[in-house]
Amino acid sequence: MNGPKFHGNTPGMNPNAHKFIDGFSCKEAMEDSLTCLTDNNYDSKEVRILMVGLDAAGKTTILYQLKLDEPVTTIPTIGFNVETVEYKNISFTVWDIGGQDKIRVLWRLYYQETQGLIFVVDSSDRNRVAEAKNELFRLLAEDELQEAVLLVFANKQDLPNAMSTAELSDKLGLHSLKGRNWYIQATCALKGKGLYEGLEWLSQQIREQQIKFT
């Protein structure tokens, strides 16, 4: 499910013209118990996140679940959606790029200054996991994404026959990655489950980078 019936931003609009939400949603939607760190542990930081994946993986549902804290009705994304989500004193500018094969060649237009890569996979679609792996490794080979940390959302965990994070990690070849910080998180975008655990990991990575370069 990709592409909302309403768009926070469409091509030609000001990508900064968005309302912020309080993304601090460590609540019932979180499946694992995580220590909620205080916002004043590090300075405010703006982060550019690129969210990609095959079509119908659930990217836009994830984006607007994070933005609005509720599910929205979506249509396939042609082009992109972009929103800013605030979480723990970090402003995540998330670019959701359409995943149909004919427009994947356009993904490279959005690589510049990307600090985090979110790759969304439909965990129930076993027939396309090899295709997802090929696209992921093509992304990771791009020069402009060499410094980007990788978060994989194993989405649609509520569906029958969904692959576990362990199985999906194996099929995507994540353990073969060298010199790349990566993490895989089980999610159910429609229910908001697992999404903030992913943002938690991203925020920790960014905080560590801040400490490293100060």
HELIX and SHEET records of a PDB file:
HELIX    1   1 ASP A   39  ASN A   41  5                                   3    
HELIX    2   2 LYS A   59  LEU A   68  1                                  10    
HELIX    3   3 ASP A  101  TYR A  110  5                                  10    
HELIX    4   4 ARG A  126  ARG A  128  5                                   3    
HELIX    5   5 VAL A  129  LEU A  140  1                                  12    
HELIX    6   6 ASP A  143  LEU A  145  5                                   3    
HELIX    7   7 THR A  165  LEU A  172  1                                   8    
HELIX    8   8 LEU A  174  SER A  176  5                                   3    
HELIX    9   9 ALA A  189  LYS A  191  5                                   3    
HELIX   10  10 LEU A  195  LYS A  212  1                                  18    
SHEET    1   A 6 PHE A  80  TYR A  87  0                                        
SHEET    2   A 6 ILE A  90  ILE A  97 -1                                        
SHEET    3   A 6 LYS A  45  GLY A  53  1                                        
SHEET    4   A 6 GLY A 116  ASP A 122  1                                        
SHEET    5   A 6 VAL A 149  ASN A 155  1                                        
SHEET    6   A 6 TRP A 182  ALA A 186  1                                        
END                                                                             
